[in-house]
């Protein structure tokens, strides 16, 4: 149970900070020249950056940036990818063949490199980061949804729905997508971690959010120049990034074990307490 509640608590704390950041008394862009590169103190535990800005305040604002990007990208990719994969697998024919070829083309390129190229073409900014990461993230959901629908579309309840004249969109929405929701939820949990890393990577390269907006990736980039004199500038956002990604991956593992009947203990599957 600890392996489930601890990562869930970290993620809930991350989400809570992201939602409350606009109303908290934070000053992420307040410059205090006497405190430039100052390490932790009783007034500011996480110290100040190279412009005298409080690292803790910028860390909380950066949590909001990564959370909003992760939710937007995963939401768009999950909806678009699942629908395309389910429709292609159910309809079949040249539609499914075309979808498979498009997926193969996207899988031929490393996702992060394609996202960097797209963000470089569209320009920096959080909106372009969401678009670039969504373009490369929908493929995994489409591939998973297609494989799951291919395995269940020949079941009796689907044939019964076809026999009574149920329209294909209704069959996909009511008889196929609910049955494949479990693996898609697990994929989304891992996808959140990948998007957080992707957003941080793009911001580190200067293709994400722009100054003075805060992002964990841009904070690590700014602090890399002062590693020897002010390591707190890198340690704080680096630990936050590692904690969120690790919590997402552990929670994804637990959700997979919980939702997948094949991995559950025999006594639990048989209903024995």
Secondary structure, DSSP 8 states (H G I E B T S, - for coil): -HHHHHHHHHHHHHHHHHHHGGGS---TT---GGGTT----SS-TT-B-TTS-BHHHHHHHHHHHHHHHHHHHHHHHHHHHHHHHHHHHHH-HHHHHHHHHHHHHHHTS-HHHHHHHHHHHH-SSHHHHHHHHHHHHHHHHHHHHHHHHHHHTTSHHHHHHHHTT--HHHHIIIIIGGGGHHHHHHHHHHHHHHHHHHHHHHHHTT-SS-TTS--HHHHHHHHHTTTTT-THHHHHHHHHHHHHHHHHHHHHHHHHHHH-GGGS-HHHHTT--
